[in-house]
């Protein structure tokens, strides 16, 4: 009798098990970090490491929000000296940022991001990404954008 009950319980459990769609667990894909390395166009050296500029010389303005100042991180670990945005794409948004160095406009960053949910996981889809006002190179290994800064006299 116990064997029959055990057998029926096992059959019952196997018939009522969840499909992959119902049991996908928690899944959250954070948006990528956007990191910018400002390098002198003539030498290729980071303008902060060379001492030409200080991190206090950087200002970021939100062009879609009355040029209000926008927060950013400045990574100095291992002498990297990167300007970093970690929150772009956490929600559906369009950003249009003006990055200024020593009182001069260096580049504009435009991103149109849409936060999506596929029923199991959330992720960010980038509909448009533009860097304007400066030449740049992308390091495909690190994802860091090297912004070429012209000498301003």
BELFENUR-V522521 format. One record per backbone hydrogen bond with DSSP energy under -1.0 kcal/mol. NH is the residue of the N-H (numbers start at 1). CO is the residue of the C=O. E is the energy in kcal/mol with one decimal. If there is no record, write none. Layout:
nh = {NH NH}
co = {CO CO}
e = {E E}
//
This chain:
nh = {5 6 7 8 9 10 11 12 13 14 15 16 23 29 34 36 37 39 40 41 44 47 50 53 57 58 59 61 62 63 65 67 68 70 73 75 79 80 82 83 84 85 90 93 95 97 98 99 100 101 102 104 106 107 108 109 110 111 112 113 114 116 118 122 123 125 127 128 130 132 137 139 143 145 146 147 148 149}
co = {1 2 3 4 5 6 7 8 9 10 11 12 19 122 85 83 145 147 45 149 40 38 46 47 54 55 100 98 68 96 62 62 65 60 84 82 76 77 75 36 73 34 87 113 111 109 61 107 59 104 57 101 99 99 132 97 130 95 128 93 125 123 121 27 116 114 112 112 110 108 146 144 139 35 137 37 135 39}
e = {-2.4 -2.5 -2.6 -2.6 -2.3 -2.4 -2.3 -2.5 -2.5 -2.3 -2.2 -1.4 -1.5 -2.1 -2.7 -2.7 -2.9 -2.6 -2.9 -2.9 -3.0 -2.4 -2.0 -2.1 -2.5 -1.4 -2.4 -2.4 -3.1 -2.8 -1.3 -1.3 -1.5 -2.8 -2.8 -2.5 -1.6 -1.7 -1.8 -2.5 -2.9 -2.5 -1.7 -2.2 -2.9 -3.0 -2.8 -2.9 -3.2 -3.0 -2.3 -1.7 -3.0 -1.3 -2.9 -2.7 -2.7 -2.4 -2.5 -3.2 -2.8 -3.6 -2.5 -1.2 -2.1 -3.1 -2.5 -1.2 -2.7 -2.4 -2.0 -2.7 -3.2 -2.7 -3.2 -2.2 -2.5 -3.6}
//
